[in-house]
Protein backbone atom coordinates (compact mmCIF):
# COMPACT_ATOMS: atom_id res chain seq x y z
CA UNK A 1 0.00 0.00 0.00
CA UNK A 2 1.13 3.48 -0.75
CA UNK A 3 1.57 6.06 2.01
CA UNK A 4 -0.53 9.20 2.33
CA UNK A 5 -3.89 7.63 1.46
CA UNK A 6 -3.05 6.83 -2.15
CA UNK A 7 -4.75 3.80 -3.59
CA UNK A 8 -2.70 0.61 -3.92
CA UNK A 9 -0.49 0.41 -7.00
CA UNK A 10 -2.38 -0.95 -9.97
CA UNK A 11 -5.85 -0.22 -8.54
CA UNK A 12 -8.34 0.42 -11.33
CA UNK A 13 -11.66 2.26 -11.04
CA UNK A 14 -14.36 -0.12 -12.28
CA UNK A 15 -17.58 1.48 -10.94
CA UNK A 16 -17.73 5.25 -10.48
CA UNK A 17 -19.26 6.93 -7.44
CA UNK A 18 -22.07 8.23 -9.68
CA UNK A 19 -22.85 4.70 -10.92
CA UNK A 20 -22.82 3.43 -7.32
CA UNK A 21 -25.31 6.14 -6.31
CA UNK A 22 -27.58 5.22 -9.22
CA UNK A 23 -27.43 1.54 -8.23
CA UNK A 24 -28.27 2.40 -4.61
CA UNK A 25 -31.26 4.47 -5.79
CA UNK A 26 -32.61 1.47 -7.74
CA UNK A 27 -32.02 -0.88 -4.83
CA UNK A 28 -33.75 1.48 -2.38
CA UNK A 29 -36.80 1.73 -4.64
CA UNK A 30 -37.11 -2.07 -4.64
CA UNK A 31 -36.64 -2.30 -0.87
CA UNK A 32 -39.07 0.55 -0.19
CA UNK A 33 -41.97 -1.43 -1.63
CA UNK A 34 -41.26 -4.24 0.86
CA UNK A 35 -41.01 -1.83 3.79
CA UNK A 36 -44.43 -0.35 3.00
CA UNK A 37 -46.02 -3.80 2.66
CA UNK A 38 -44.42 -5.81 5.49
CA UNK A 39 -43.21 -5.78 9.09
CA UNK A 40 -39.51 -5.67 8.18
CA UNK A 41 -36.14 -6.04 9.80
CA UNK A 42 -33.38 -4.36 7.78
CA UNK A 43 -30.43 -6.66 8.57
CA UNK A 44 -26.97 -5.40 7.67
CA UNK A 45 -24.25 -8.05 7.28
CA UNK A 46 -21.13 -6.60 8.88
CA UNK A 47 -18.61 -5.40 8.18
CA UNK A 48 -18.97 -5.20 4.39
CA UNK A 49 -22.67 -4.39 4.44
CA UNK A 50 -22.11 -1.36 6.69
CA UNK A 51 -21.40 1.13 3.91
CA UNK A 52 -24.05 0.06 1.39
CA UNK A 53 -26.52 -0.53 4.25
CA UNK A 54 -26.03 2.97 5.66
CA UNK A 55 -26.27 4.51 2.20
CA UNK A 56 -29.50 2.57 1.53
CA UNK A 57 -30.99 3.59 4.89
CA UNK A 58 -30.55 7.25 3.92
CA UNK A 59 -32.83 6.60 0.94
CA UNK A 60 -35.60 4.71 2.79
CA UNK A 61 -38.66 5.89 4.70
CA UNK A 62 -41.25 4.16 6.84
CA UNK A 63 -41.45 2.02 9.93
CA UNK A 64 -38.93 -0.83 10.11
CA UNK A 65 -36.38 -2.19 12.54
CA UNK A 66 -32.64 -1.98 11.87
CA UNK A 67 -30.32 -4.75 13.05
CA UNK A 68 -26.98 -6.24 12.12
CA UNK A 69 -25.19 -9.52 12.13
CA UNK A 70 -21.50 -10.17 11.68
CA UNK A 71 -20.32 -13.08 9.58
CA UNK A 72 -16.82 -13.52 8.31
CA UNK A 73 -15.21 -15.66 5.63
CA UNK A 74 -12.17 -13.59 4.74
CA UNK A 75 -10.54 -12.44 8.02
CA UNK A 76 -8.44 -9.92 6.06
CA UNK A 77 -7.40 -12.39 3.37
CA UNK A 78 -8.12 -12.18 -0.36
CA UNK A 79 -9.65 -15.68 -0.43
CA UNK A 80 -12.63 -16.70 1.68
CA UNK A 81 -13.12 -19.76 3.85
CA UNK A 82 -16.21 -21.14 5.55
CA UNK A 83 -18.53 -18.59 7.19
CA UNK A 84 -18.84 -18.25 10.93
CA UNK A 85 -20.71 -15.90 13.24
CA UNK A 86 -19.04 -13.10 15.07
CA UNK A 87 -22.52 -11.79 16.02
CA UNK A 88 -25.88 -13.35 15.07
CA UNK A 89 -28.96 -11.13 14.57
CA UNK A 90 -30.42 -9.76 17.79
CA UNK A 91 -33.84 -8.68 16.53
CA UNK A 92 -36.86 -10.97 16.78
CA UNK A 93 -37.22 -12.39 13.25
CA UNK A 94 -40.13 -14.77 13.86
CA UNK A 95 -43.08 -13.98 11.58
CA UNK A 96 -41.32 -11.04 9.92
CA UNK A 97 -39.78 -10.16 6.58
CA UNK A 98 -36.00 -9.78 6.78
CA UNK A 99 -34.18 -7.57 4.30
CA UNK A 100 -30.59 -8.84 4.31
CA UNK A 101 -28.09 -6.28 2.98
CA UNK A 102 -24.49 -7.13 2.15
CA UNK A 103 -21.70 -5.65 0.07
CA UNK A 104 -20.91 -8.37 -2.48
CA UNK A 105 -22.22 -11.63 -3.88
CA UNK A 106 -19.24 -13.72 -4.93
CA UNK A 107 -19.93 -17.44 -4.48
CA UNK A 108 -23.06 -17.06 -2.33
CA UNK A 109 -21.68 -18.81 0.73
CA UNK A 110 -22.15 -15.95 3.19
CA UNK A 111 -25.57 -15.09 1.80
CA UNK A 112 -26.72 -18.71 2.16
CA UNK A 113 -25.46 -18.81 5.72
CA UNK A 114 -27.33 -15.67 6.76
CA UNK A 115 -30.54 -16.59 4.92
CA UNK A 116 -30.62 -20.06 6.49
CA UNK A 117 -30.10 -18.54 9.95
CA UNK A 118 -32.95 -16.07 9.40
CA UNK A 119 -35.23 -18.89 8.30
CA UNK A 120 -34.24 -20.98 11.33
CA UNK A 121 -35.10 -17.97 13.51
CA UNK A 122 -38.61 -17.97 12.03
CA UNK A 123 -38.50 -15.26 9.36
CA UNK A 124 -41.58 -15.48 7.14
CA UNK A 125 -39.68 -14.13 4.16
CA UNK A 126 -36.03 -13.27 3.53
CA UNK A 127 -35.19 -10.83 0.76
CA UNK A 128 -31.51 -10.32 -0.10
CA UNK A 129 -29.83 -7.22 -1.50
CA UNK A 130 -26.17 -6.77 -2.42
CA UNK A 131 -24.46 -3.78 -3.94
CA UNK A 132 -22.12 -5.89 -6.10
CA UNK A 133 -22.42 -9.21 -7.92
CA UNK A 134 -19.30 -10.78 -9.42
CA UNK A 135 -19.53 -12.29 -12.90
CA UNK A 136 -18.20 -15.85 -12.82
CA UNK A 137 -19.48 -19.46 -12.85
CA UNK A 138 -18.32 -20.46 -9.32
CA UNK A 139 -21.57 -19.87 -7.41
CA UNK A 140 -21.76 -22.38 -4.55
CA UNK A 141 -24.81 -20.94 -2.83
CA UNK A 142 -28.34 -22.10 -3.45
CA UNK A 143 -29.65 -18.70 -4.40
CA UNK A 144 -28.72 -15.47 -6.10
CA UNK A 145 -29.52 -12.09 -4.54
CA UNK A 146 -33.05 -10.81 -4.99
CA UNK A 147 -31.70 -7.30 -5.58
CA UNK A 148 -28.25 -6.44 -6.96
CA UNK A 149 -26.85 -3.01 -7.70
CA UNK A 150 -23.98 -3.59 -10.15
CA UNK A 151 -22.01 -6.41 -11.72
CA UNK A 152 -18.23 -6.46 -11.70
CA UNK A 153 -15.62 -8.67 -13.35
CA UNK A 154 -14.11 -11.63 -11.50
CA UNK A 155 -11.33 -9.67 -9.80
CA UNK A 156 -10.59 -8.67 -6.24
CA UNK A 157 -12.63 -5.51 -5.67
CA UNK A 158 -12.71 -2.96 -2.86
CA UNK A 159 -14.54 0.21 -1.86
CA UNK A 160 -18.23 0.74 -0.99
CA UNK A 161 -17.99 -1.66 1.94
CA UNK A 162 -15.56 -4.16 0.43
CA UNK A 163 -12.10 -4.13 1.94
CA UNK A 164 -8.54 -4.72 0.92
CA UNK A 165 -6.62 -5.95 3.99
CA UNK A 166 -9.23 -4.33 6.30
CA UNK A 167 -8.88 -0.95 4.55
CA UNK A 168 -10.55 1.08 1.82
CA UNK A 169 -14.19 0.15 2.67
CA UNK A 170 -15.09 3.84 2.89
CA UNK A 171 -14.41 4.67 -0.76
CA UNK A 172 -17.48 5.96 -2.67
CA UNK A 173 -16.49 4.10 -5.85
CA UNK A 174 -15.42 0.51 -6.56
CA UNK A 175 -11.86 -0.41 -7.54
CA UNK A 176 -10.23 -3.64 -8.64
CA UNK A 177 -6.73 -4.96 -8.21
CA UNK A 178 -4.80 -5.85 -11.32
CA UNK A 179 -6.07 -9.10 -12.84
CA UNK A 180 -4.11 -12.16 -11.75
CA UNK A 181 -2.47 -14.07 -14.46
VOMI-653722 format. One record per residue (C-alpha): x, y, z; residue in three letters; residue number from 1. Coordinates in steps of 0.5 Angstrom, whole numbers, plus 500, padded with zeros to 3 digits. Layout:
N
+-----+-----+-----+------+-----+
:  xx :  yy :  zz : type : seq :
+-----+-----+-----+------+-----+
:   X :   Y :   Z :  ALA : NUM :
...
+-----+-----+-----+------+-----+
% end
This chain:
181
+-----+-----+-----+------+-----+
:  xx :  yy :  zz : type : seq :
+-----+-----+-----+------+-----+
: 500 : 500 : 500 :  UNK :   1 :
: 502 : 507 : 499 :  UNK :   2 :
: 503 : 512 : 504 :  UNK :   3 :
: 499 : 518 : 505 :  UNK :   4 :
: 492 : 515 : 503 :  UNK :   5 :
: 494 : 514 : 496 :  UNK :   6 :
: 490 : 508 : 493 :  UNK :   7 :
: 495 : 501 : 492 :  UNK :   8 :
: 499 : 501 : 486 :  UNK :   9 :
: 495 : 498 : 480 :  UNK :  10 :
: 488 : 500 : 483 :  UNK :  11 :
: 483 : 501 : 477 :  UNK :  12 :
: 477 : 505 : 478 :  UNK :  13 :
: 471 : 500 : 475 :  UNK :  14 :
: 465 : 503 : 478 :  UNK :  15 :
: 465 : 510 : 479 :  UNK :  16 :
: 461 : 514 : 485 :  UNK :  17 :
: 456 : 516 : 481 :  UNK :  18 :
: 454 : 509 : 478 :  UNK :  19 :
: 454 : 507 : 485 :  UNK :  20 :
: 449 : 512 : 487 :  UNK :  21 :
: 445 : 510 : 482 :  UNK :  22 :
: 445 : 503 : 484 :  UNK :  23 :
: 443 : 505 : 491 :  UNK :  24 :
: 437 : 509 : 488 :  UNK :  25 :
: 435 : 503 : 485 :  UNK :  26 :
: 436 : 498 : 490 :  UNK :  27 :
: 433 : 503 : 495 :  UNK :  28 :
: 426 : 503 : 491 :  UNK :  29 :
: 426 : 496 : 491 :  UNK :  30 :
: 427 : 495 : 498 :  UNK :  31 :
: 422 : 501 : 500 :  UNK :  32 :
: 416 : 497 : 497 :  UNK :  33 :
: 417 : 492 : 502 :  UNK :  34 :
: 418 : 496 : 508 :  UNK :  35 :
: 411 : 499 : 506 :  UNK :  36 :
: 408 : 492 : 505 :  UNK :  37 :
: 411 : 488 : 511 :  UNK :  38 :
: 414 : 488 : 518 :  UNK :  39 :
: 421 : 489 : 516 :  UNK :  40 :
: 428 : 488 : 520 :  UNK :  41 :
: 433 : 491 : 516 :  UNK :  42 :
: 439 : 487 : 517 :  UNK :  43 :
: 446 : 489 : 515 :  UNK :  44 :
: 451 : 484 : 515 :  UNK :  45 :
: 458 : 487 : 518 :  UNK :  46 :
: 463 : 489 : 516 :  UNK :  47 :
: 462 : 490 : 509 :  UNK :  48 :
: 455 : 491 : 509 :  UNK :  49 :
: 456 : 497 : 513 :  UNK :  50 :
: 457 : 502 : 508 :  UNK :  51 :
: 452 : 500 : 503 :  UNK :  52 :
: 447 : 499 : 508 :  UNK :  53 :
: 448 : 506 : 511 :  UNK :  54 :
: 447 : 509 : 504 :  UNK :  55 :
: 441 : 505 : 503 :  UNK :  56 :
: 438 : 507 : 510 :  UNK :  57 :
: 439 : 515 : 508 :  UNK :  58 :
: 434 : 513 : 502 :  UNK :  59 :
: 429 : 509 : 506 :  UNK :  60 :
: 423 : 512 : 509 :  UNK :  61 :
: 418 : 508 : 514 :  UNK :  62 :
: 417 : 504 : 520 :  UNK :  63 :
: 422 : 498 : 520 :  UNK :  64 :
: 427 : 496 : 525 :  UNK :  65 :
: 435 : 496 : 524 :  UNK :  66 :
: 439 : 490 : 526 :  UNK :  67 :
: 446 : 488 : 524 :  UNK :  68 :
: 450 : 481 : 524 :  UNK :  69 :
: 457 : 480 : 523 :  UNK :  70 :
: 459 : 474 : 519 :  UNK :  71 :
: 466 : 473 : 517 :  UNK :  72 :
: 470 : 469 : 511 :  UNK :  73 :
: 476 : 473 : 509 :  UNK :  74 :
: 479 : 475 : 516 :  UNK :  75 :
: 483 : 480 : 512 :  UNK :  76 :
: 485 : 475 : 507 :  UNK :  77 :
: 484 : 476 : 499 :  UNK :  78 :
: 481 : 469 : 499 :  UNK :  79 :
: 475 : 467 : 503 :  UNK :  80 :
: 474 : 460 : 508 :  UNK :  81 :
: 468 : 458 : 511 :  UNK :  82 :
: 463 : 463 : 514 :  UNK :  83 :
: 462 : 463 : 522 :  UNK :  84 :
: 459 : 468 : 526 :  UNK :  85 :
: 462 : 474 : 530 :  UNK :  86 :
: 455 : 476 : 532 :  UNK :  87 :
: 448 : 473 : 530 :  UNK :  88 :
: 442 : 478 : 529 :  UNK :  89 :
: 439 : 480 : 536 :  UNK :  90 :
: 432 : 483 : 533 :  UNK :  91 :
: 426 : 478 : 534 :  UNK :  92 :
: 426 : 475 : 527 :  UNK :  93 :
: 420 : 470 : 528 :  UNK :  94 :
: 414 : 472 : 523 :  UNK :  95 :
: 417 : 478 : 520 :  UNK :  96 :
: 420 : 480 : 513 :  UNK :  97 :
: 428 : 480 : 514 :  UNK :  98 :
: 432 : 485 : 509 :  UNK :  99 :
: 439 : 482 : 509 :  UNK : 100 :
: 444 : 487 : 506 :  UNK : 101 :
: 451 : 486 : 504 :  UNK : 102 :
: 457 : 489 : 500 :  UNK : 103 :
: 458 : 483 : 495 :  UNK : 104 :
: 456 : 477 : 492 :  UNK : 105 :
: 462 : 473 : 490 :  UNK : 106 :
: 460 : 465 : 491 :  UNK : 107 :
: 454 : 466 : 495 :  UNK : 108 :
: 457 : 462 : 501 :  UNK : 109 :
: 456 : 468 : 506 :  UNK : 110 :
: 449 : 470 : 504 :  UNK : 111 :
: 447 : 463 : 504 :  UNK : 112 :
: 449 : 462 : 511 :  UNK : 113 :
: 445 : 469 : 514 :  UNK : 114 :
: 439 : 467 : 510 :  UNK : 115 :
: 439 : 460 : 513 :  UNK : 116 :
: 440 : 463 : 520 :  UNK : 117 :
: 434 : 468 : 519 :  UNK : 118 :
: 430 : 462 : 517 :  UNK : 119 :
: 432 : 458 : 523 :  UNK : 120 :
: 430 : 464 : 527 :  UNK : 121 :
: 423 : 464 : 524 :  UNK : 122 :
: 423 : 469 : 519 :  UNK : 123 :
: 417 : 469 : 514 :  UNK : 124 :
: 421 : 472 : 508 :  UNK : 125 :
: 428 : 473 : 507 :  UNK : 126 :
: 430 : 478 : 502 :  UNK : 127 :
: 437 : 479 : 500 :  UNK : 128 :
: 440 : 486 : 497 :  UNK : 129 :
: 448 : 486 : 495 :  UNK : 130 :
: 451 : 492 : 492 :  UNK : 131 :
: 456 : 488 : 488 :  UNK : 132 :
: 455 : 482 : 484 :  UNK : 133 :
: 461 : 478 : 481 :  UNK : 134 :
: 461 : 475 : 474 :  UNK : 135 :
: 464 : 468 : 474 :  UNK : 136 :
: 461 : 461 : 474 :  UNK : 137 :
: 463 : 459 : 481 :  UNK : 138 :
: 457 : 460 : 485 :  UNK : 139 :
: 456 : 455 : 491 :  UNK : 140 :
: 450 : 458 : 494 :  UNK : 141 :
: 443 : 456 : 493 :  UNK : 142 :
: 441 : 463 : 491 :  UNK : 143 :
: 443 : 469 : 488 :  UNK : 144 :
: 441 : 476 : 491 :  UNK : 145 :
: 434 : 478 : 490 :  UNK : 146 :
: 437 : 485 : 489 :  UNK : 147 :
: 443 : 487 : 486 :  UNK : 148 :
: 446 : 494 : 485 :  UNK : 149 :
: 452 : 493 : 480 :  UNK : 150 :
: 456 : 487 : 477 :  UNK : 151 :
: 464 : 487 : 477 :  UNK : 152 :
: 469 : 483 : 473 :  UNK : 153 :
: 472 : 477 : 477 :  UNK : 154 :
: 477 : 481 : 480 :  UNK : 155 :
: 479 : 483 : 488 :  UNK : 156 :
: 475 : 489 : 489 :  UNK : 157 :
: 475 : 494 : 494 :  UNK : 158 :
: 471 : 500 : 496 :  UNK : 159 :
: 464 : 501 : 498 :  UNK : 160 :
: 464 : 497 : 504 :  UNK : 161 :
: 469 : 492 : 501 :  UNK : 162 :
: 476 : 492 : 504 :  UNK : 163 :
: 483 : 491 : 502 :  UNK : 164 :
: 487 : 488 : 508 :  UNK : 165 :
: 482 : 491 : 513 :  UNK : 166 :
: 482 : 498 : 509 :  UNK : 167 :
: 479 : 502 : 504 :  UNK : 168 :
: 472 : 500 : 505 :  UNK : 169 :
: 470 : 508 : 506 :  UNK : 170 :
: 471 : 509 : 498 :  UNK : 171 :
: 465 : 512 : 495 :  UNK : 172 :
: 467 : 508 : 488 :  UNK : 173 :
: 469 : 501 : 487 :  UNK : 174 :
: 476 : 499 : 485 :  UNK : 175 :
: 480 : 493 : 483 :  UNK : 176 :
: 487 : 490 : 484 :  UNK : 177 :
: 490 : 488 : 477 :  UNK : 178 :
: 488 : 482 : 474 :  UNK : 179 :
: 492 : 476 : 477 :  UNK : 180 :
: 495 : 472 : 471 :  UNK : 181 :
+-----+-----+-----+------+-----+
% end
